[in-house]
Amino acid sequence: MKKFKNIRYWLVIACLLITLSCKKDNVNENRVIESSRNGSETKSQKNSENQGISDLSKIPISNQTLAIEKLKEAYKTKNETQFLEQFPANFQQFMAYFGWNTKSNQANPLYEESYEYIVYFFDLLSLDKYRKFESKLMGIAANGVWQEDGVNFFQNSAIEYIKSNNSYRLIDELPSKEAQSVLFFLFDGPHPQFDADFCSHLSPAKKEILEELFESAWYDANENPAPIDHEGTISYEITDFENAEHYFLRDIDINNDQILDKIVSAGPYQGDELYLFLKTGNTYEFALKTINFSEDGGNQIVDIHSERSGFVIKTAFPDQGILEAYHHISYEDQDWILTHTVYRTQSSNQKDAIIYICDVKQGLSLKEKHLIEQLQWMPKEAEREMLCTKEKIN
């Protein structure tokens, strides 16, 4: 009898242990499922943020309604600041408000009211106190494409705004790639028409971008003859650059005839364009468009100065330490040749750091279209001990 009681006791204990184990497994399983769901939601949210909002279905319904209602309320009450703050800041959002949803084949919420909202937007933008919102104009134009109705009306309104307010600087101040995107949108359509007056007010670099768009992006032999020749021989005037905000000029003899010519360069963070003009009598004739060796996210133009055989272009990395490049150009056989580049770089930020001076042979014509791809860069760190000279830091 006593033995039977012991057996029953241990059976009870075993059942309790099994029950507790099952509950623990359920808890762990639930935690794993919950964790996986949270991870999935986070990943989905990140993907949504990275892809942008192409239509209102990409954001929560409550946020859609709230954003549109705020804009509608601001327009109704003529709350100018709130209206500008709530107005779309990029093309995807603009389409989600005012465009036609091609996937669902129906109008987005403010499609019918798009004209009046756009007119009000540009009316406010013309007031000096609201010029800070011009960034929204550029934001909408960037990565935009033509569509009928509201989008087309915005394109035409944007061009008219820039022309009537002489606001070409909005495009001139953009990096080249962004300027190309904006100009593409402004003139995109079934039959793009070249606007010579608009183009003439752009900086030389942005003017060239617009001309090249009409030459290649939309070219139609019947509808849109290219405004420039197909050989790529574009001419520039020195007056295009005089007093231009984002360029600087240097008087340097660039062809060894003892007469000071002119070199025009884009300023730091304003592009890599370099223009050479030869003085002939009382005028300056355009000779060559090339590069000033500025790099996106890297060295930027510092200055250009003369030397006996031609001129030197100095670039530097605008950060702590020393990272400089001196590109030496000489005039040989009616051509400008990058003969060599002297790189100067600091070995480290330690107290015993030195400067490596690396003289690298180039032998490249500035007329070469792919000059930057053929450029010989500074030797790798492991090679500098053998190929470069050293200089102590004072």
Secondary structure, DSSP 8 states (H G I E B T S, - for coil): -HHHHHHHHHHHHHHHHHHHHHHHHHHHHHHHHHHHHHHHHHHHHHHHHHH--SSGGGS-HHHHHHHHHHHHHHHHHT-HHHHHHHS--SHHHHHHHHSEETTTTEE-TTSTTHHHHHHHHHHHHTSGGGGGGHHHHHHHHTT----TTHHHHHHHHHHHHHHHTT-THHHHTS-HHHHHHHHHHHH-SSS----HHHHHTS-HHHHHHHHHIIIIIS-BTTTB--SS-TT------GGGTTT-TTEEEEEE-SSSSSS-EEEEEE-TTS--EEEEEEEETTEEEEEEEEE----TTS-EEEEEEEETTEEEEEEE-SSSS-EEEEEEEEEETTEEEEEEEEEEEES-SSTT-EEEEEEEEEEEETT-TTHHHH------GGGHHHHSEEEE--
